[in-house]
Amino acid sequence: MDRKHTALVFLDAKPERFRKDFRSWLEQNYHIYEEFERRAIRLAQTTWCGTASYPLKHLGAKSIWESMRYASAVRELSGEWKLNNTYTADCARLAMLMNPNLKGMFETRVGPLSARGL
């Protein structure tokens, strides 16, 4: 089973944790989720900050998203925002479900659009 299919299985198993339209978005933009997940895993493996060495306990989904947005804007100077903020939290939730090492790395809240939380 490929990773995209696995992601969709996770979504179907716990739809209450995600925006109703996230599945459709993910099917069309899986490459964006993959990049988010790759960056999250890389950051979670980081064990230093300046001169101190310690394991990271939390990550900022929004900071990962913004770094992706910046990289995308630099590469594609079209002026159109390809990464809006709509699915940041959903990508964080899915990354934590799919990667046991990321469990609890992102703080998530219950939003007004669904009864979600992790």
Contacts in CASP RR format, 6 or more apart in sequence:
PFRMAT RR
TARGET T0000
AUTHOR 0000-0000-0000
METHOD contacts of the structure
MODEL  1
MDRKHTALVFLDAKPERFRKDFRSWLEQNYHIYEEFERRAIRLAQTTWCG
TASYPLKHLGAKSIWESMRYASAVRELSGEWKLNNTYTADCARLAMLMNP
NLKGMFETRVGPLSARGL
1 9 0 8 1.000
3 34 0 8 1.000
3 98 0 8 1.000
4 30 0 8 1.000
6 98 0 8 1.000
7 26 0 8 1.000
7 30 0 8 1.000
7 33 0 8 1.000
7 94 0 8 1.000
7 98 0 8 1.000
8 23 0 8 1.000
8 26 0 8 1.000
8 27 0 8 1.000
10 94 0 8 1.000
10 97 0 8 1.000
10 98 0 8 1.000
11 18 0 8 1.000
11 22 0 8 1.000
11 23 0 8 1.000
11 26 0 8 1.000
11 94 0 8 1.000
12 23 0 8 1.000
14 97 0 8 1.000
15 23 0 8 1.000
16 114 0 8 1.000
16 115 0 8 1.000
16 116 0 8 1.000
17 93 0 8 1.000
17 97 0 8 1.000
17 114 0 8 1.000
17 116 0 8 1.000
17 117 0 8 1.000
17 118 0 8 1.000
18 90 0 8 1.000
18 93 0 8 1.000
18 94 0 8 1.000
18 114 0 8 1.000
18 116 0 8 1.000
19 25 0 8 1.000
19 86 0 8 1.000
19 87 0 8 1.000
19 90 0 8 1.000
19 113 0 8 1.000
19 114 0 8 1.000
19 116 0 8 1.000
20 113 0 8 1.000
20 114 0 8 1.000
22 87 0 8 1.000
22 90 0 8 1.000
25 86 0 8 1.000
25 87 0 8 1.000
25 90 0 8 1.000
26 33 0 8 1.000
26 87 0 8 1.000
26 90 0 8 1.000
26 94 0 8 1.000
29 87 0 8 1.000
32 68 0 8 1.000
32 83 0 8 1.000
32 91 0 8 1.000
33 91 0 8 1.000
33 94 0 8 1.000
33 95 0 8 1.000
35 68 0 8 1.000
36 61 0 8 1.000
36 64 0 8 1.000
36 65 0 8 1.000
36 68 0 8 1.000
36 91 0 8 1.000
36 92 0 8 1.000
36 95 0 8 1.000
37 91 0 8 1.000
37 94 0 8 1.000
37 95 0 8 1.000
37 98 0 8 1.000
37 99 0 8 1.000
39 64 0 8 1.000
39 67 0 8 1.000
39 68 0 8 1.000
40 59 0 8 1.000
40 61 0 8 1.000
40 64 0 8 1.000
40 92 0 8 1.000
40 95 0 8 1.000
40 99 0 8 1.000
40 102 0 8 1.000
40 105 0 8 1.000
40 106 0 8 1.000
41 99 0 8 1.000
41 101 0 8 1.000
41 102 0 8 1.000
43 56 0 8 1.000
43 59 0 8 1.000
43 64 0 8 1.000
44 56 0 8 1.000
44 59 0 8 1.000
44 101 0 8 1.000
44 102 0 8 1.000
44 105 0 8 1.000
46 56 0 8 1.000
47 53 0 8 1.000
47 54 0 8 1.000
47 55 0 8 1.000
47 56 0 8 1.000
48 54 0 8 1.000
56 105 0 8 1.000
57 105 0 8 1.000
58 104 0 8 1.000
58 105 0 8 1.000
58 106 0 8 1.000
58 107 0 8 1.000
59 102 0 8 1.000
59 105 0 8 1.000
59 106 0 8 1.000
60 92 0 8 1.000
60 106 0 8 1.000
60 107 0 8 1.000
61 88 0 8 1.000
61 89 0 8 1.000
61 91 0 8 1.000
61 92 0 8 1.000
61 106 0 8 1.000
62 85 0 8 1.000
62 88 0 8 1.000
65 83 0 8 1.000
65 85 0 8 1.000
65 88 0 8 1.000
65 91 0 8 1.000
68 83 0 8 1.000
69 81 0 8 1.000
69 82 0 8 1.000
69 83 0 8 1.000
72 82 0 8 1.000
72 83 0 8 1.000
73 79 0 8 1.000
73 81 0 8 1.000
76 82 0 8 1.000
89 106 0 8 1.000
89 108 0 8 1.000
89 109 0 8 1.000
92 106 0 8 1.000
92 108 0 8 1.000
93 106 0 8 1.000
93 108 0 8 1.000
93 116 0 8 1.000
93 117 0 8 1.000
93 118 0 8 1.000
95 102 0 8 1.000
95 106 0 8 1.000
96 102 0 8 1.000
96 103 0 8 1.000
96 104 0 8 1.000
96 105 0 8 1.000
96 106 0 8 1.000
96 118 0 8 1.000
97 118 0 8 1.000
104 118 0 8 1.000
108 116 0 8 1.000
108 117 0 8 1.000
108 118 0 8 1.000
109 117 0 8 1.000
110 116 0 8 1.000
110 117 0 8 1.000
END
